[in-house]
Amino acid sequence: MATPRPLDLVIFGGTGDLAMRKLLPALYHLHCDALLTPEARIIGVARDSLDDDGYRAFSREQAQRFLGRDFRADDWQTFADRLAYAQVDALQADSFGTLAERLGQRPEGQRVFYLSTAPSLFSAICRHLETARLVAPDSRVVLEKPLGHDLASSRQINDEVGRHFGEEQIYRIDHYLGKEPVQNLLALRFGNALFEPLWRREWVRDVQITVAEQVGVESRGDFYDRVGAMRDMVQNHLLQLLCIVAMEPPASINPDAVRDEKLKILRALRPFTTADVATRSVRGQYRAGASSGQPVPGYLEEPGIARDSHTETFVALKAKINTWRWAGVPFFLRTGKRMQEKVAEIVINFRSVPHSIFGVPSSPIHANRMVIRMQPEETVDLHLLAKQPGDVMQLHPVRLNLDFAEAFRSRRLEAYERLLMDVMRGNLTLFVRRDEQEAAWRWVEPIIEGWEQSGERPKPYTAGTWGPSASSALPSRDGLCWHEEI
């Protein structure tokens, strides 16, 4: 067997929130599970004036905060031995000499560059990496969202990164694709004969995808006010989840086979007209209210938010897919901040039986449904009707539950752990291809433009609720309701 090459994982923005909150904890868990090769090295890169020991001390302080009970001093000490630091200003080519010196110690190593920075720095970082001769034909670069503000800016960033890295070297990360229930959705659909025959317009009444957060914008006010819920969540996370639900069976699990099928769905999404924007979309903005029993400010009172801001913190959409499999089936997408619960779920509502033999009308409310939940817990529930015990034939809803924590006792990889492993292995299946990303932008842009042209403010909703009342009207026009209203 060939000896594995030593790995250098270089994290630009190595002292930032994402690195400390998600990336280093994920790498720490992989280290504890012996999933990192012994030679793997993690190099934090930032402008802060630190040396290796200073970076290790800062990382330890943050790890104790974000790892909580998972932090173990002995394991951290061996993990910290992997950490190194290089002080680099991303906009100054000559400051890359420090990083070049570090990487030059292992010229034969596999290099992964994780750009956990503002997308406006991606071009300069990639350009300076190549100038410093740090990019090899098998180097990889990981790009965090949001990749641009619209289709034009997304293309510009991809063009600039593409001058230095080939498409097969670029890993555009969407951490929702790394979540265990999303992976199990693929397994349920394509690994079992039970569901696929039902996974079509004849048997599915509607599909609902919700990603709700209880938190507000927190410390991200300056960033969020320029982005909003549509760009931050719908254009990437929710559309990727929609693709996993709706795509045709790929020929294999090969990266391009899967991504080709997702692209077909994005291209089949019915475009929004100006009239559709008014009837098939709702955007909202939270006002002061309560969350977890505590008073919270409205969006316009949050730090870093313009007092006349029209930025949406809530979006609900009714999407339609122009394919034989899904014609006529509404897909309802919803995301928001300061909502009643923290939940991320996909709900597949099946049609009612065509005729009830039990003396009561068939009710859509009690129809079968599958709920794939990604947070707060990771479960798959199948809701059925069964006879209630007694001497009368009376049906009652019951639930078949797959709880991953109960079914699989071993520790499950978190989303960033799985995706980082895939980057290191060179597996692109769970990463977004450029043509997918551009197709998603083409679909959302008319909606954003329609909102801007209308001049209307986002509809207000009280923090701690499920969004504007208009969002309930979206499915009700089809005689339906959101999952939590059942």
N, C-alpha and C positions, 0 to 999 in steps of 0.2 A: 504494500500500500504506500502511496505517496505521502510524504510528511506534510501535514497542514502548514500553510504559510502563516507566519505571524500576522496578526491583524492590528492595524492602527485605526481606531475610531476617533475622528476629530470632530468635536462639537463646537461649532461657531455659535456664540451666544452662550458659552459654557458656564457663565455665572448667572444667567437669566432665570426667569420663573419657570419656563418649560423644562429647562435642563434640570433644575433642582426638584421640581414638583413631580415630573414624569420620567425623564430619561435616565438620570442616575439611579432613582429607585428601581426602575425596570432592569437596568444593568446589574444592580446589586442583587436582585432576586435571581437573575440568570447565573451570576457568579455563585450564589449559595447553592443553586441546583446543579452546579458543575456543567453548565451549558455553554460557558465561555471557554475557549481554548486557553491553556495555561499561559501562552505568550500574548494573549490579547491585551492591548494597551488602550487606555482612554485618555485623550488629550483635550482638555478644556481650552478654548480659545476665546479671549475677550480683551477689552481695552484696560481692564482693571490691573493695577500694579500689584501683581502677586507672583510668588515663586511656587514651586511644587508643594512645599510644606504649607504655605499659606492657602493654596487652593484645596488641599486635603482638609485643612482645619475648617475652612468655610463650608466645604461640602459636608463634612461630618455634622456641623451645627444644623444645616438645613435638612440633612437626612434624619436626624433625630426628630425633627418637626414633622416631616412628611411620611416617614416610615412608621412612626408611632411604635406599637408593640412589636413590629417586625424587625426593628433595629436591634442587632446583637453586636456588642462591642468587639468580640473576637472575630466574627465574620466581617465586620466593617474594616478591621485592621488589615486583613488579608486582601479585601477588595480595594482598600485605599492604596495598596502597593501598586495597583494597576494605573492609578491616576497620575497625570502629569499636567503641566500648564504651559501655555505659550501666550505672551502678551502681544496682541496683534490689533492694529487699527484696520478694519476692513477696507477703508478708503485709501490707505497708504500702501502702495506696492512695496516700498522698501521695508515695511515692518513685517513682511512675510518671511524675512530672513531667519527670524527666531524659529518659526514653525518648520522652515526648510531644514534647519540644523537638527531639529528634533527628529523629523522623518528620515533625514539622511543617515541616521544611526542604523536604520533597517531598510536599506534600499530595496530589498527583495520582498518587503511586506505588502500585504493587501491593504489598500487605503479606502476608507469610507468617510466621506465628508458630510456631516449632518448640519444643515443650515437652519439653525434655530434662531433666526434673526428676522428683522423686517424684510419683506420681499424686495424692497427698494435696494437692499445690499447684495442680493443674489448675483447680479451681473458683475459687480466689482469684485466680489469674492472669487467667483469662477475665473474671471480674467486674471486676477493676481495669482491664483493657484497655478494657472498654466504658465504665466510669465516666470514664476519661480520654479517651473519644471516639476511640479508636484503631482500632475495629472498623468496617470499611466492609462494604457488602453483598457485595463480591467478595473480602474478606479470607479467608485460609485459615489453619487451625490444624492442626498435625501432633501427634499423640499417640503417645508411646512406650508400650510394654507395661512391666509388666503393668497392664492397665486393671481394677483391682479385685482383690479376694481371693476373691470368689465372685460368684454371679449378682446378689445384692442390691446389693453394693458397686459392681459394674460398672454396674448400672442407675443408681445414685445419681450416679456420676461422669458418665455420659452425659447424664443429666437436667440436671446442673449446667452442663456444657459446652454442651449444647443450648439453654440459655436465652440464650446469647450468639452462638452460631454455628448456622447451619442444617446439616442433615445433608450437603448437597452441599458444605459448606465444611470438613467434618471429614475428615481423612486419618489413619486409624488404621494405623500402619505395622507391617508384618511383613516384615523384611528378607529372609527366605527366598524370598518371592514375587518379589524382584528379582533372584535369582540366574539366571545365563544358562541352566543346564541346565533349570531349572523353566520358563523361557520356551520353551526348545526342546521340552519335553514337550508343550506346547500346539501347537507347530508340527508335531511328529511325529504327534500324534494327529489334528489337524484340518486339516493342510495336505497330508497324503498319504493316498492310498487304501489303502495297504498294511496299516496297523495297525488301523484302526478296526473292520473286520469281525472281527478276532481279539480285540478288547478287551472280552471278556464272559465269562460263567461257563462257556460251552461250551469255551473254549480256555485260560482262565487258571486255574491251579491255586491260587495264593496270591499275595499281595502283601506285601512287607516294606518298612517305612520305618524307617530307623535314623539317628539323629543322636547320635554318640558323641564325647565329648570326653576328651582325655587330662588336661587340667588339673583341679584341684580347685576349691574355691570362691574361692581366692585372697584378695583383699581384700574380697570381697562377703559375708563370713560373716554379719554382722548382717542383711543383706537376705535372703540365701538361706535362712537358718534359718526365716524367716517365710513362705517361699514354697514351696520344694521343686520337684522336677523336674516334677511334674504341672502345676502352675500356670505354671512358668517356661518349659516347652517343649511339653508335650503339648497344652494347651488352645489354644495359638495355632499354633506352627510345624508340629507334626506333623499336626494336624487340617487345616490349610490345605493341606499337601502331599497328604494323603489326598483332599481335595476335588478338587484338580487332576487326580489320577489317575482318580478315579471318576466325575466329573460327566459329564452328557450333553453332546453338542455344543451350544454356545450358538448362537443365531440370528445373532449377529455378535460382534465384539470390543468392542462397546459396554460400558462399565463395568457397567451394571445387568444386561445380558444375561448376562455372565460370572458376576456375583455371585448372580444368581437361581439359576443352576444349582448353584453351590457350596452355597447355602442348602438346596436340595432334598436334597443328600447329607447334610448335617448333621442335617436333620430325619428322614432315613431310617435313621440309625444306630440299631441295636437297643439300647435302654436296658439297663444293667446291673442285675440283681437282686442281692439279698444273696448268693445262691449263686454268681452269676456273678463277684462280686468275689473269691471264694475260688478259683475255677477258671480265670478268664480274665484275671487280673491278677497281676503280681508287682511288688513294690516292694523296693528294696534300699538299702543304705547302705554306703559303702566303708570298709574298714579299712586300717590301715597296709600298705604294700606297696612296689612299685618302679614308677617311671615313667621311660621313656627311660634305664634303667640306674641311676637314682638313687633312694635311699630317700625315701619320702614319708609324711607322717603320715596317720592315719585321720581321718575326718570329725569325730569327737568331739574330736580334738586340734587342730582348726583354730581360729585366732583368731576370736572372736565367736560361737562355737557353744556352745549350752547343753550341758552334759555329759550330760544325760539326754535329749537331743533324739531325737524319733521322725521327724524330717524325712527324706524319701526323696531320695536322690541318683541313683536309678535307677528307671525304670518300664518294664515291658513289658506290653502289652495285646494281647488278641485281639479285634478289632472285627468286627462283622458289619453288612452293609448290606442292609436290607429293600427291595430293588428287583428287578425282573425281570432286569436286566443282571448283578447281583452276588449274587443269592441263593445261599448255600452256599459262597461264596468267602471264606476267612478273610483278614483284613487284620491283619498283625502290626505293631505299633508299638513302638519301643524307643528309649530315650534314657538317657544316664547320664554321670556325671563319673568321672574317674580310670579310664577304660577302656583297653583294650589299644592302640587306635589312635584317631586323630582322623579320623572319617569321617562324611559325611552322604550317604546314598544311598537311592534307591528301586529295589527289585528286583521285577520282574514275572516270576514263574515260570509258564511255560506248561506245559500238560499234555504227557505223553509221547504218542508215536504210538500208535494203538490196537492195532497189531500190527507186530512187528519181522520183517522178511523176511531179516535178516542172521544168523540162527542164534543170536543172544544175546537174552535178555529185554530188553524196553524198560525203561530205568532212569530214575526221576524225577530222580536226581542229574545225569544227562546230558541232561535235557530242555532245550529252548530257554528262554532267559531274556534279559530286557533289564535292564541295570543303568544307571540314570541317577545319576551321581555328582556331587555338588556341592562336596565337599571331601575330601581336600586338593586334588586336581586336578578340573577340570570336564570330564567325558567322558560319552559315551553308548556303551555296549558292547552288542552283540547276540551272544549265545553260541549257536553252531550246532554240528551234527555234520557232519564231512566225512570223506572217505576218506583214510586215512593212506597215504603213498606206499609202494609195494611191490606184490608180486604176489598179496597176500591182501586180500580185501575186509574191511578192519578200520576201524571208525569211530573218530574221535578228535575231542575238543572243539576248536573253533577260535573265534576271537573277531574280529568286525568292530567296529572302533573308530572313533568320531568324537571326535577330540581337538580341542577348540575352539582351543587354542593353535596347533596345526598347520594346521587347516583354514582358520582365519581369522587372517591374519597381523597385522591391525590390532589395536590395543589394545582389549580388551573392557571395557565399563563394569562396575565393581563394583556390588554390590547397592544400596548407599546412593547411589551416583552416579545410577543409573537412577531410583531412587525420588525423589530430590531433583529430578531433571529433570521427572518426572511431576507432582510437586507444583507446580512453577513453571509447567508447561503446563496445569495444571488437569485432569489425566487421573486418574480415580479407579479405573481397572480393577484395579490391583494393591494396592488398599487395602481394608481389611476394613470392611464395612458393619455397622451396629449390630445388625441382626437376625441376621447371621452370628455375631457375637461372643456374643450371648445364647444362640443355639442350641448353640454349643460349650460354654458354661458349663453349660447344662442337661444335657448328656451327661456331663461329667466330674464334676459335683457328687455323684451317687450313689456313684461310685467312691471319692471322697475321704471321704464320710460312712461308707461301708462299712469303710474302713481304720480310721477313728477309732473306730467302734463295736466293732470286733474287739479293740481294745486291744493287738494284736500289734505287736512292733517290726519295722521293716524287716529283711529278710533280709540278713545280712552278705555282703560280697564283698571279695576282696583287690584293692587298687588295682593297676592294670595288667592286669586280666583283663577278660572280656566280661560281667561281672555275676554275680549269684547263679546257682547251678546250676539253681534252679527256673525260670529264664528259658529254659533249653534244653528243659525239659519242656513248655513252653507249646506250641511247634509240634510236638513229638514225639508228642503225643497224637493228632495228625492224620497221623502218619507222615511228618512234615516236619522240616526243620532250618533253622537260621539260615544266611544266605548264607556267612558265613566258615567254617562247619563243613562245607561241601561239599568 
